[in-house]
Amino acid sequence: MLLGLVVTAAVLAGGGWAVQQAMLAAQAAPTGGQQLWIALGSMAAVGLVVGLVVAGRVSPLATFTPSLVLLAWTVVYALDMNRALSLLPDEPSVHQLVREAAAGDRLLLTSGAFALLGVALFIPVLMPSRWARDEDDDEYESTQEGGYY
């Protein structure tokens, strides 16, 4: 469950911030620059985290939690645009980094990227092998001497 929360935070905070920085860098200097490279590196890091969780042998809840958040937010956006966008912090009292991440999340939500990513994160939940327990895990537990019980 904790890994699912980390992936959700990486997508929402890291991905949102990186998209916002990339948009600002593209507007400021269309030929690129250091800010663009930092934003692209951040996007690659978020993609790496998501890819490792999707492809790795981890709990299905690690992908289900962020997929549920992204798909639910997309459904709320489709039903009531103003309510979905009101969930993004934009008050001056909020830290600048959080506001930048929220601006990027607004772009990702309104463009449908969250729906696409939510479906991609949901696919591993449907794989029966993710819910099955490995035989190696049983052997490890049975060979331990003197457990906690």
Residue frames as a rotation matrix with the C-alpha (Angstrom) as fourth column:
MET 1
0.569 0.822 0.000 0.00
0.822 -0.569 0.000 0.00
0.000 0.000 -1.000 0.00
LEU 2
0.408 -0.500 -0.764 2.86
0.192 -0.771 0.607 2.34
-0.892 -0.395 -0.219 0.82
LEU 3
-0.658 -0.674 0.335 4.41
0.435 0.023 0.900 1.78
-0.614 0.739 0.278 -2.59
GLY 4
-0.068 0.739 0.670 1.09
0.981 -0.072 0.178 2.73
0.180 0.670 -0.721 -4.20
LEU 5
0.802 0.337 -0.494 1.10
0.481 -0.854 0.197 6.02
-0.355 -0.395 -0.847 -2.31
VAL 6
-0.097 -0.920 -0.380 4.68
0.142 -0.391 0.909 6.69
-0.985 0.035 0.169 -3.40
VAL 7
-0.657 -0.093 0.748 3.77
0.731 0.165 0.662 6.06
-0.185 0.982 -0.040 -7.04
THR 8
0.419 0.881 0.220 0.72
0.898 -0.437 0.041 8.32
0.132 0.180 -0.975 -6.71
ALA 9
0.652 -0.244 -0.718 2.84
0.214 -0.849 0.482 11.09
-0.728 -0.468 -0.501 -5.22
ALA 10
-0.464 -0.879 0.108 5.48
0.322 -0.054 0.945 10.65
-0.825 0.474 0.308 -7.91
VAL 11
-0.396 0.379 0.837 2.92
0.912 0.055 0.406 10.94
0.108 0.924 -0.367 -10.68
LEU 12
0.636 0.770 0.054 0.97
0.754 -0.634 0.169 13.84
0.164 -0.067 -0.984 -9.21
ALA 13
0.756 -0.370 -0.539 3.76
0.065 -0.777 0.626 15.90
-0.651 -0.508 -0.564 -7.68
GLY 14
-0.245 -0.966 0.085 6.78
0.150 0.049 0.987 14.93
-0.958 0.255 0.133 -9.76
GLY 15
-0.400 0.150 0.904 4.98
0.899 0.257 0.355 14.57
-0.179 0.955 -0.238 -13.06
GLY 16
0.683 0.726 0.072 2.94
0.730 -0.677 -0.095 17.74
-0.020 0.118 -0.993 -12.57
TRP 17
0.546 -0.565 -0.618 6.00
-0.028 -0.750 0.661 19.78
-0.837 -0.344 -0.425 -11.63
ALA 18
-0.463 -0.797 0.387 8.02
0.350 0.237 0.906 18.40
-0.814 0.555 0.169 -14.55
VAL 19
-0.045 0.528 0.848 5.28
0.999 0.010 0.046 19.17
0.016 0.849 -0.527 -17.08
GLN 20
0.880 0.384 -0.279 4.91
0.415 -0.907 0.062 22.71
-0.229 -0.171 -0.958 -15.76
GLN 21
0.220 -0.890 -0.399 8.67
-0.087 -0.425 0.901 23.31
-0.972 -0.164 -0.171 -15.92
ALA 22
-0.506 -0.375 0.777 8.86
0.673 0.392 0.628 21.90
-0.540 0.840 0.054 -19.45
MET 23
0.399 0.734 0.550 6.06
0.912 -0.381 -0.154 24.21
0.096 0.563 -0.821 -20.58
LEU 24
0.855 -0.134 -0.502 7.76
0.076 -0.923 0.376 27.23
-0.514 -0.360 -0.779 -19.00
ALA 25
-0.155 -0.988 0.030 11.10
0.079 0.017 0.997 26.29
-0.985 0.156 0.075 -20.56
ALA 26
-0.305 0.096 0.948 9.54
0.917 0.299 0.265 25.84
-0.258 0.949 -0.179 -23.99
GLN 27
0.749 0.629 0.207 7.91
0.659 -0.739 -0.141 29.26
0.064 0.242 -0.968 -23.79
ALA 28
0.710 -0.518 -0.476 11.05
-0.082 -0.733 0.675 31.01
-0.699 -0.440 -0.563 -22.52
ALA 29
-0.236 -0.854 -0.464 13.61
-0.797 -0.103 0.596 29.43
-0.556 0.510 -0.656 -24.82
PRO 30
0.741 0.655 -0.147 12.22
-0.614 0.573 -0.543 27.30
-0.271 0.493 0.827 -27.66
THR 31
0.314 -0.693 -0.649 15.71
-0.585 0.397 -0.707 25.96
0.748 0.602 -0.280 -28.41
GLY 32
0.510 -0.085 -0.856 16.00
0.533 0.813 0.237 24.36
0.675 -0.577 0.460 -24.95
GLY 33
0.030 -0.547 0.837 18.15
-0.606 -0.676 -0.420 25.11
0.795 -0.494 -0.352 -21.96
GLN 34
-0.874 -0.483 -0.051 19.01
-0.235 0.512 -0.826 23.85
0.425 -0.711 -0.561 -18.52
GLN 35
-0.482 0.769 0.420 15.45
-0.733 -0.091 -0.675 24.16
-0.481 -0.633 0.607 -17.22
LEU 36
0.411 0.634 -0.655 14.15
-0.891 0.431 -0.141 21.96
0.193 0.642 0.742 -20.04
TRP 37
-0.235 -0.591 -0.771 16.78
-0.343 0.793 -0.503 19.29
0.909 0.146 -0.389 -19.36
ILE 38
-0.934 -0.049 0.355 15.89
-0.358 0.170 -0.918 19.25
-0.015 -0.984 -0.176 -15.66
ALA 39
-0.048 0.995 0.087 12.19
-0.889 -0.002 -0.459 18.90
-0.456 -0.100 0.884 -16.51
LEU 40
0.398 0.162 -0.903 12.86
-0.725 0.659 -0.201 16.08
0.562 0.734 0.380 -18.98
GLY 41
-0.647 -0.683 -0.338 15.07
-0.264 0.617 -0.741 14.32
0.715 -0.391 -0.580 -16.44
SER 42
-0.720 0.470 0.510 12.30
-0.580 -0.004 -0.815 14.59
-0.381 -0.883 0.275 -13.86
MET 43
0.344 0.862 -0.373 9.80
-0.931 0.262 -0.253 13.15
-0.121 0.435 0.892 -16.33
ALA 44
0.029 -0.424 -0.905 12.18
-0.485 0.786 -0.384 10.27
0.874 0.451 -0.183 -17.03
ALA 45
-0.911 -0.371 0.181 12.54
-0.316 0.343 -0.885 9.60
0.266 -0.863 -0.430 -13.29
VAL 46
-0.245 0.908 0.339 8.76
-0.784 0.020 -0.620 9.51
-0.570 -0.418 0.708 -12.83
GLY 47
0.466 0.386 -0.796 8.49
-0.834 0.493 -0.248 7.22
0.297 0.779 0.552 -15.86
LEU 48
-0.462 -0.722 -0.515 11.16
-0.405 0.688 -0.602 4.95
0.789 -0.070 -0.610 -14.38
VAL 49
-0.837 0.208 0.506 9.28
-0.473 0.191 -0.860 4.65
-0.276 -0.959 -0.061 -11.08
VAL 50
0.199 0.978 -0.066 5.99
-0.848 0.138 -0.511 3.92
-0.491 0.158 0.857 -12.85
GLY 51
0.305 -0.135 -0.943 7.66
-0.756 0.567 -0.326 1.44
0.579 0.812 0.071 -15.22
LEU 52
-0.757 -0.640 -0.130 9.37
-0.404 0.616 -0.677 -0.46
0.513 -0.460 -0.725 -12.42
VAL 53
-0.599 0.611 0.518 6.12
-0.531 0.182 -0.828 -0.78
-0.600 -0.771 0.215 -10.50
VAL 54
0.413 0.792 -0.450 4.15
-0.870 0.196 -0.453 -1.87
-0.270 0.578 0.770 -13.57
ALA 55
0.330 -0.353 -0.876 6.73
-0.609 0.629 -0.483 -4.38
0.721 0.693 -0.008 -14.78
GLY 56
-0.664 -0.716 0.213 8.01
-0.602 0.344 -0.720 -5.62
0.442 -0.607 -0.660 -11.41
ARG 57
-0.188 0.540 -0.820 6.69
0.391 0.807 0.442 -8.40
0.901 -0.238 -0.362 -9.21
VAL 58
-0.981 -0.048 0.186 5.16
-0.138 -0.499 -0.856 -6.22
0.134 -0.866 0.483 -6.57
SER 59
-0.564 0.825 -0.034 1.76
0.457 0.278 -0.845 -6.15
-0.687 -0.492 -0.534 -4.93
PRO 60
-0.363 0.510 0.780 -1.13
0.861 -0.137 0.491 -5.36
0.357 0.849 -0.389 -7.28
LEU 61
0.617 0.593 -0.518 -2.13
0.758 -0.623 0.191 -2.62
-0.209 -0.511 -0.834 -4.84
ALA 62
-0.257 -0.806 -0.534 1.01
0.471 -0.587 0.659 -0.73
-0.844 -0.082 0.530 -5.86
THR 63
-0.970 -0.024 0.241 -0.56
0.230 -0.400 0.887 -0.02
0.075 0.916 0.394 -9.24
PHE 64
-0.183 0.983 0.010 -4.20
0.884 0.161 0.439 -0.13
0.430 0.089 -0.898 -8.17
THR 65
0.101 0.210 -0.972 -3.95
0.796 -0.604 -0.048 2.82
-0.597 -0.769 -0.229 -5.77
PRO 66
-0.644 -0.341 -0.685 -2.56
-0.032 -0.882 0.470 5.37
-0.764 0.325 0.557 -8.28
SER 67
-0.908 0.360 0.214 -4.81
0.285 0.155 0.946 4.05
0.307 0.920 -0.243 -11.06
LEU 68
-0.055 0.931 -0.361 -7.85
0.992 0.093 0.087 4.48
0.115 -0.353 -0.928 -8.85
VAL 69
-0.076 -0.042 -0.996 -6.85
0.472 -0.881 0.001 8.06
-0.878 -0.470 0.087 -7.96
LEU 70
-0.860 -0.351 -0.371 -6.15
-0.126 -0.558 0.820 9.05
-0.495 0.752 0.436 -11.57
LEU 71
-0.774 0.615 0.149 -9.26
0.439 0.353 0.827 7.40
0.456 0.705 -0.543 -13.03
ALA 72
0.014 0.804 -0.594 -11.55
0.987 -0.106 -0.120 8.73
-0.159 -0.585 -0.796 -10.30
TRP 73
-0.280 -0.183 -0.942 -10.23
0.213 -0.969 0.125 12.25
-0.936 -0.166 0.311 -10.78
THR 74
-0.994 -0.080 -0.074 -10.77
-0.059 -0.178 0.982 11.91
-0.092 0.981 0.172 -14.53
VAL 75
-0.423 0.906 -0.010 -14.37
0.814 0.385 0.435 10.76
0.397 0.176 -0.901 -14.00
VAL 76
0.096 0.417 -0.904 -15.00
0.760 -0.617 -0.203 13.71
-0.643 -0.667 -0.376 -11.67
TYR 77
-0.674 -0.412 -0.613 -13.50
-0.060 -0.796 0.602 15.98
-0.736 0.442 0.512 -14.34
ALA 78
-0.924 0.347 0.160 -15.80
0.248 0.227 0.942 14.51
0.290 0.910 -0.296 -16.99
LEU 79
-0.107 0.951 -0.291 -18.87
0.950 0.184 0.251 14.93
0.292 -0.250 -0.923 -14.79
ASP 80
0.911 0.366 -0.189 -18.09
0.410 -0.846 0.342 18.28
-0.035 -0.389 -0.921 -13.16
MET 81
0.293 -0.860 0.417 -15.10
0.619 -0.161 -0.768 20.16
0.728 0.483 0.486 -14.54
ASN 82
0.237 -0.179 0.955 -15.16
-0.434 -0.899 -0.061 22.97
0.869 -0.400 -0.290 -11.96
ARG 83
0.888 0.121 0.444 -15.23
-0.458 0.327 0.827 20.58
-0.046 -0.937 0.346 -9.01
ALA 84
0.765 -0.642 0.058 -12.31
0.644 0.758 -0.102 18.53
0.021 0.115 0.993 -10.34
LEU 85
0.083 -0.759 0.645 -10.21
0.478 -0.538 -0.694 21.64
0.874 0.366 0.318 -10.98
SER 86
0.541 0.154 0.827 -11.09
-0.535 -0.696 0.479 23.05
0.650 -0.701 -0.294 -7.56
LEU 87
0.967 -0.224 -0.118 -9.14
0.244 0.706 0.665 20.16
-0.066 -0.672 0.737 -6.00
LEU 88
0.172 -0.946 0.275 -5.92
0.821 -0.017 -0.571 21.73
0.545 0.324 0.774 -7.29
PRO 89
0.381 -0.068 -0.922 -4.30
0.735 -0.583 0.347 24.16
-0.561 -0.810 -0.173 -4.85
ASP 90
0.019 -0.379 0.925 -3.75
0.841 -0.494 -0.219 27.62
0.540 0.783 0.309 -6.31
GLU 91
0.939 0.331 -0.087 -3.90
0.316 -0.742 0.591 29.96
0.131 -0.583 -0.802 -3.31
PRO 92
0.429 -0.816 0.389 -0.92
-0.353 -0.547 -0.759 32.25
0.832 0.188 -0.522 -2.68
SER 93
0.434 -0.243 0.868 -0.48
-0.893 0.008 0.449 30.71
-0.116 -0.970 -0.213 0.78
VAL 94
0.924 -0.115 0.364 0.50
0.136 0.990 -0.031 27.37
-0.357 0.078 0.931 -0.79
HIS 95
0.052 -0.997 -0.065 4.21
0.017 -0.064 0.998 26.78
-0.998 -0.053 0.014 -1.42
GLN 96
0.098 -0.078 -0.992 5.42
-0.868 -0.495 -0.047 27.72
-0.488 0.865 -0.116 -4.92
LEU 97
-0.863 -0.477 -0.164 6.50
-0.498 0.754 0.429 24.15
-0.081 0.452 -0.888 -5.78
VAL 98
-0.588 0.731 0.346 3.06
0.423 0.643 -0.639 22.81
-0.689 -0.230 -0.687 -4.92
ARG 99
0.308 0.701 -0.643 1.41
-0.238 -0.598 -0.766 25.48
-0.921 0.389 -0.017 -7.09
GLU 100
-0.278 -0.491 -0.825 3.72
-0.932 -0.070 0.356 24.59
-0.232 0.868 -0.439 -10.00
ALA 101
-0.978 -0.044 0.204 2.91
-0.023 0.994 0.103 20.88
-0.208 0.096 -0.973 -9.61
ALA 102
-0.194 0.981 0.030 -0.80
0.350 0.097 -0.932 21.74
-0.916 -0.170 -0.362 -9.50
ALA 103
0.203 0.221 -0.954 -0.51
-0.707 -0.640 -0.299 23.75
-0.677 0.736 0.026 -12.72
GLY 104
-0.702 -0.506 -0.502 1.13
-0.711 0.533 0.458 20.78
0.035 0.679 -0.734 -14.41
ASP 105
-0.826 0.469 0.314 -1.53
0.298 0.834 -0.464 18.45
-0.480 -0.290 -0.828 -13.01
ARG 106
0.091 0.866 -0.491 -4.19
-0.209 -0.465 -0.860 20.74
-0.974 0.181 0.139 -14.48
LEU 107
-0.101 -0.220 -0.970 -2.61
-0.978 -0.154 0.137 20.30
-0.180 0.963 -0.200 -17.90
LEU 108
-0.944 -0.302 -0.132 -2.32
-0.319 0.938 0.137 16.53
0.082 0.172 -0.982 -17.48
LEU 109
-0.558 0.808 0.187 -5.93
0.274 0.393 -0.878 16.24
-0.783 -0.439 -0.441 -16.28
THR 110
0.238 0.729 -0.642 -7.49
-0.387 -0.535 -0.751 18.41
-0.891 0.427 0.155 -18.96
SER 111
-0.214 -0.385 -0.898 -5.50
-0.975 0.025 0.221 16.77
-0.063 0.923 -0.381 -21.76
GLY 112
0.777 0.592 -0.216 -6.53
-0.598 0.801 0.044 13.25
0.199 0.095 0.975 -20.75
ALA 113
-0.130 -0.914 -0.385 -3.03
-0.528 0.393 -0.753 12.10
0.839 0.106 -0.534 -19.84
PHE 114
-0.587 -0.030 0.809 -4.22
-0.788 0.253 -0.562 11.07
-0.188 -0.967 -0.172 -16.36
ALA 115
0.548 0.819 0.173 -6.91
-0.715 0.565 -0.412 8.87
-0.435 0.102 0.895 -17.93
LEU 116
0.599 -0.408 -0.689 -4.33
-0.468 0.520 -0.714 7.21
0.650 0.751 0.120 -20.16
LEU 117
-0.504 -0.855 0.123 -1.90
-0.553 0.210 -0.806 6.66
0.663 -0.474 -0.579 -17.29
GLY 118
-0.238 0.508 0.828 -4.69
-0.900 0.205 -0.385 5.45
-0.366 -0.836 0.409 -15.00
VAL 119
0.828 0.523 -0.204 -5.70
-0.558 0.730 -0.393 2.75
-0.057 0.439 0.896 -17.46
ALA 120
0.265 -0.817 -0.512 -2.06
-0.374 0.402 -0.836 1.75
0.889 0.413 -0.199 -17.99
LEU 121
-0.664 -0.504 0.552 -1.59
-0.676 0.090 -0.732 1.40
0.319 -0.859 -0.400 -14.24
PHE 122
0.117 0.810 0.575 -4.83
-0.900 0.332 -0.284 -0.59
-0.420 -0.484 0.768 -13.91
ILE 123
0.460 0.068 -0.885 -3.88
-0.692 0.651 -0.311 -3.31
0.555 0.756 0.347 -16.43
PRO 124
-0.591 -0.732 -0.340 -1.45
-0.366 0.618 -0.696 -5.12
0.719 -0.287 -0.633 -14.04
VAL 125
-0.541 0.476 0.693 -4.26
-0.762 0.072 -0.644 -5.41
-0.356 -0.876 0.324 -11.49
LEU 126
0.501 0.822 -0.271 -6.14
-0.851 0.410 -0.330 -7.62
-0.160 0.396 0.904 -13.96
MET 127
-0.066 -0.612 -0.788 -3.26
-0.614 0.647 -0.452 -10.10
0.787 0.454 -0.419 -14.25
PRO 128
0.872 0.475 -0.118 -3.98
-0.221 0.598 0.770 -13.20
0.436 -0.646 0.627 -12.12
SER 129
0.282 -0.843 -0.457 -0.26
0.665 0.515 -0.540 -13.84
0.691 -0.152 0.706 -11.62
ARG 130
-0.410 -0.405 0.817 -0.02
-0.226 -0.823 -0.521 -10.62
0.884 -0.398 0.246 -9.61
TRP 131
0.289 0.635 0.717 -2.47
-0.879 -0.120 0.461 -11.96
0.379 -0.763 0.524 -7.05
ALA 132
0.822 -0.028 -0.569 -0.90
0.098 0.991 0.093 -15.44
0.561 -0.132 0.817 -6.84
ARG 133
0.701 -0.600 0.385 1.66
-0.614 -0.232 0.755 -16.14
-0.363 -0.765 -0.531 -4.16
ASP 134
0.154 -0.750 -0.643 5.08
-0.765 0.322 -0.558 -17.48
0.626 0.578 -0.524 -5.15
GLU 135
0.834 0.071 -0.547 6.03
0.170 0.910 0.379 -20.95
0.524 -0.409 0.747 -3.93
ASP 136
-0.176 -0.984 -0.041 9.44
0.463 -0.046 -0.885 -19.58
0.869 -0.175 0.463 -2.96
ASP 137
-0.267 0.145 0.953 7.79
-0.646 -0.761 -0.065 -17.37
0.715 -0.633 0.297 -0.35
ASP 138
0.782 0.617 0.091 6.21
-0.502 0.536 0.679 -20.41
0.370 -0.576 0.729 1.35
GLU 139
0.552 -0.652 -0.519 9.51
0.558 0.752 -0.351 -22.26
0.620 -0.096 0.779 1.48
TYR 140
-0.393 -0.725 0.565 11.25
0.044 -0.629 -0.776 -19.27
0.919 -0.280 0.278 2.99
GLU 141
0.036 0.497 0.867 8.69
-0.862 -0.424 0.278 -18.96
0.506 -0.757 0.413 5.76
SER 142
0.905 0.392 -0.166 8.64
-0.276 0.837 0.473 -22.69
0.324 -0.382 0.865 6.53
THR 143
0.375 -0.834 -0.404 12.43
0.583 0.551 -0.597 -22.98
0.721 -0.011 0.693 6.89
GLN 144
-0.078 -0.390 0.917 12.82
-0.478 -0.793 -0.378 -20.20
0.875 -0.468 -0.124 9.43
GLU 145
-0.178 -0.038 -0.983 13.70
0.703 0.694 -0.154 -21.44
0.688 -0.719 -0.096 12.88
GLY 146
-0.376 0.031 -0.926 12.26
0.873 -0.322 -0.366 -19.74
-0.310 -0.946 0.094 15.92
GLY 147
-0.336 0.326 0.883 9.85
0.543 -0.699 0.465 -17.17
0.769 0.636 0.058 14.57
TYR 148
-0.772 0.094 0.628 7.95
-0.412 -0.826 -0.383 -14.52
0.483 -0.555 0.677 16.46
TYR 149
0.226 0.974 0.036 5.07
-0.729 0.144 0.669 -16.84
0.646 -0.177 0.743 17.29
